[in-house]
């Protein structure tokens, strides 16, 4: 199974429609895909974690919902204090 589709399905089932997979990268040393978890916010997109997927499409690691929510709150509060949008340089 395609790692991006696998992560997309996982996010929809476990996190919600405000998240989606980013562009994954393959690590030949571990033979695994690392796919960033992107979250849509009012200020733009924020990366709140990574999902690790093996070559057969099994999720090896994914951060928990509470951990991702904590990261999202931290990232968005930093953006508010800096007065920037994600992807912008302060």
N, C-alpha and C positions, 0 to 999 in steps of 0.2 A: 504494500500500500504506500502511496505517496506520503512522505512525512508531513507536508503542509496540510493535506486533507485530513490526515490523522489528528494533527494538532487542532485544526479547525473544529472537527467533530468533538474532540475532548473539551475544548473551550466552550462550545455551545452547550454541551451537556452538563458541564460542571461550574462554569463561571458566569456566562451570560453573553448576550449579543453585543455588548460594548467592547468586547475583546476580539482580537483576530490575530492569526499568525503573521509574523514578519517574514523577511527573506531568510531562509535557513542556510546554514553552512555545514558542510560535511567534514568531519575530522577523521582522516584516514588512519591515524594512529589508534584510535579507539573504535573505528568502524561505526561511528554514530553521527546522527544529525543533531544539531543544536538549532532550535527554532525560537526566535524571540517572541514574547507575548506582548502585543501592542494593545493599548487601551485608548479608546476615544474619549477625550475630555472637551470641555468648553474651550480650553486653550489650545487644543490640538492633540496629537498623539503622544503617548508616553510609553516607553518600554518598561514593563514591570516584572520581568523575569524571563526565563528560558525553559523550554521543554526539551528534554533529551530523548531521542527516539532511535531505536536500533534499526538495523537494515531490514528487519522483517515487519516493521511498523508498530512494534510494541513500545509503549511509553516506559522508559526506564526511570525517568525522574520528571516531576512537575511540582512547582511550589504549590502549597495549599492556598485555598481561597482567602483565608484570613491574612496570610503572609502577603499575598498580592494586593489585597485591600490596604494593608499597612504601607506597602511600598508606594501605592498610588496616592494615598493621602500625603505621604512625605514628599513625593515628587511634585504634586500640585501645590503644596504649601510653599515649597522652595521657589516655584515659578512665580507665585503671587508676590513673594518677598523681593524677588529679583526684577519683577515687572517685565518678564520675557515670556514668550511662547516656546513650547518644545521645539528644538531644532534651531532656535535663534541663539546667538551669542550675546551674553549680557554686556 
